[in-house]
């Protein structure tokens, strides 16, 4: 995941990079993108001011929805902590 913080921005923005090289089947790529978007939508307010790009790694298509959502939850919380402490940089 790549992130850039801009304290002047009121909303968070999301970009997705789900390469066919890593996730061959379109149905799997679409499932991953749908889950990331939904998770982001739920946490968008807490991530205010962030521009995010979510990159997938090989093997992600083997993760079930629960595992993927738990991983995203962890990432969102970590990013929220980092942006709440000005001494941390992204």
C-alpha positions, 0 to 999 in steps of 0.5 A: 500500500502506498500513501501520501498525506495532505492535511488540506484535503478533506476526503481520502482518495483510493487507487487500485492496482490489481494486476492480471499478472498476479490475479489471473481470473477477472472474477477474482480481480473484481472480488478483490477490488470490490472488497477493498472499495467497500472497506475503504468506504467504511473507513474513509472518514478516519483516513481524511487527507490520504491518497492511497494506492492499494497494490496486490501481491501474488497469492491474494486470490487464495485469501478468503473475504474475511482474511482480506477484510481483516488485513485491510482493517489492520492497514487502515488502523495503522495509517490512521495512527500514523496520520494522527501523529505528526512526527511520523511520515508516510 
